Amino acid sequence: MSEKSVFPHYPMYMATITDAIAKGDLAQMKTLQAQAEEVLAAYGDVPTALQLLKIEIAKAEAAGG
């Protein structure tokens, strides 16, 4: 699966999702839900992976890397 087939035409940012909620645009909310689920399926839990990455960076920096 290519990145182009996974990522929506605009970035999956929290602001995009909260704007759709604020507008009450049901169609847009459903579209964003489907796109977010595709991103999660393709890339998994990015926030957890980011935390692990930060820990490894800190370890490497502490070791003088």
N, C-alpha and C positions, 0 to 999 in steps of 0.2 A: 504494500500500500504506500503510495507516495504521500509526501507531506501536503501537496496541493489537494489531494483528495480528502484529507482529514481536516485541515484547517479551514475555517469559514473565510468569507471574503474580507472580514474585519476581525481584528484580534479578539480573543475570548477574554476580555477584561471584566473585572467586577463592575466597572462603570456601565458597560454595555448591558449587563444583566439588570443592574439596579435601575437604569433608565427605562428599560422595557417594563419593569414592574411598576415604576412611578407613573408611566403613561397608561398602564392598564391594557396594553396591547396584547391580547391573548394570542394572536397568531405569531407575533414576534417572540413572545415568551416561550411558546411551544417550539418554535424554530431554534431558539437559543438553547433550550433544554436538550433537544436532539443533538445539536452541535457539541454541547458540553459533554454529553454522554459519549459521543464519538471520540473526543479528545481524551477523556478518561480511559476509554477502552484501548486506545492506541498507545497512550503514554503513561497510564497508571496514576498513582498518587504523587503528583509533582511536588506539592508542599512537603510531604515526608521525605522525598528524595532530596529536595533542597536542604532540609535540615541535616540529613546525613552528609551531604556535600560540605556544608559549613563546618561540621564537626571534623571531617577529614582535612579540610583546609587548615583549621586551627591546629590540629595535630601536626601537620606538615610544617606549619610556621613555627610551632614550638620546638620542633626538632631541628630547626635551622634551615628548612627547605625553602 
